[in-house]
Amino acid sequence: MVNKTNIIHGAWAIFMQILGLWVLGNAWVGAAFAIGWFLSREYTQREYKLHLYGDYNLRWYQGFTGWSADAWFDFIIPVIAVAIVGVVVR
């Protein structure tokens, strides 16, 4: 179920978290940035797919519905990765 892109997203999230630690001195700020980034990425991709299928009148919540398993892992793996790093760094 977990594929290469899920792992790459986790690595990028850790990089964003370390960047937050380096610039602002707080790993949790970097973690929040990474989580927000990947949540917005999956939301936007879902809206784009709905638009391709002809749904032009989208509600605000529709980007959160109907995610595939891959989309969930693209979001959950970075969340778990930054949580682990945040606990270790703390």
C-alpha positions as CSV (number, residue, x, y, z in Angstrom):
1,M,0.0,0.0,0.0
2,V,2.7,2.5,0.9
3,N,4.6,3.4,-2.2
4,K,7.7,5.4,-3.1
5,T,6.0,8.8,-3.3
6,N,4.5,8.4,0.2
7,I,8.0,7.9,1.5
8,I,9.4,10.8,-0.5
9,H,6.6,13.0,0.9
10,G,7.6,12.0,4.4
11,A,11.2,12.9,3.7
12,W,10.2,16.3,2.4
13,A,8.1,16.9,5.5
14,I,11.1,16.1,7.7
15,F,13.2,18.5,5.6
16,M,10.6,21.3,6.1
17,Q,10.5,20.5,9.8
18,I,14.3,20.7,10.1
19,L,14.2,24.0,8.1
20,G,11.7,25.3,10.6
21,L,13.9,24.2,13.5
22,W,16.9,25.9,11.9
23,V,15.2,29.2,11.0
24,L,12.8,29.6,13.9
25,G,14.3,27.4,16.5
26,N,11.2,25.3,16.9
27,A,10.6,21.9,15.3
28,W,6.9,22.0,15.9
29,V,6.5,25.1,13.7
30,G,8.2,23.3,10.9
31,A,6.0,20.3,11.5
32,A,2.9,22.5,11.3
33,F,4.1,24.0,8.1
34,A,4.8,20.6,6.6
35,I,1.4,19.2,7.6
36,G,-0.4,22.2,6.2
37,W,1.6,21.9,3.0
38,F,0.7,18.3,2.4
39,L,-3.0,18.7,3.5
40,S,-3.4,21.6,1.1
41,R,-1.7,19.6,-1.7
42,E,-4.1,16.6,-1.3
43,Y,-7.1,19.0,-1.0
44,T,-6.1,20.8,-4.2
45,Q,-5.5,17.6,-6.1
46,R,-8.9,16.3,-5.2
47,E,-10.6,19.6,-6.3
48,Y,-8.7,19.4,-9.6
49,K,-9.9,15.8,-10.2
50,L,-13.5,16.8,-9.4
51,H,-13.1,19.7,-11.8
52,L,-11.8,17.4,-14.6
53,Y,-14.9,15.2,-14.1
54,G,-17.1,18.2,-14.8
55,D,-18.0,19.3,-11.3
56,Y,-17.6,23.1,-11.7
57,N,-19.7,24.2,-8.8
58,L,-17.6,22.9,-5.9
59,R,-18.4,23.4,-2.2
60,W,-15.5,24.2,0.2
61,Y,-15.6,20.7,1.8
62,Q,-15.5,18.6,-1.4
63,G,-11.7,18.7,-1.5
64,F,-11.7,16.7,1.7
65,T,-14.0,14.0,0.4
66,G,-13.3,10.9,-1.7
67,W,-9.6,10.7,-1.2
68,S,-7.9,7.5,-2.5
69,A,-5.8,5.3,-0.3
70,D,-2.7,6.8,-2.0
71,A,-3.9,10.3,-1.2
72,W,-4.4,9.4,2.5
73,F,-0.9,7.9,2.7
74,D,0.5,11.0,0.9
75,F,-0.9,13.0,3.9
76,I,-0.6,10.5,6.8
77,I,3.1,9.5,6.2
78,P,4.4,13.1,6.5
79,V,2.2,13.6,9.6
80,I,3.7,10.5,11.3
81,A,7.2,11.4,10.2
82,V,7.2,15.0,11.7
83,A,5.5,13.7,14.8
84,I,8.3,11.2,15.4
85,V,11.0,13.8,14.7
86,G,9.2,16.4,16.9
87,V,9.1,14.0,19.8
88,V,12.8,13.0,19.3
89,V,14.0,16.6,19.0
90,R,12.1,17.7,22.0
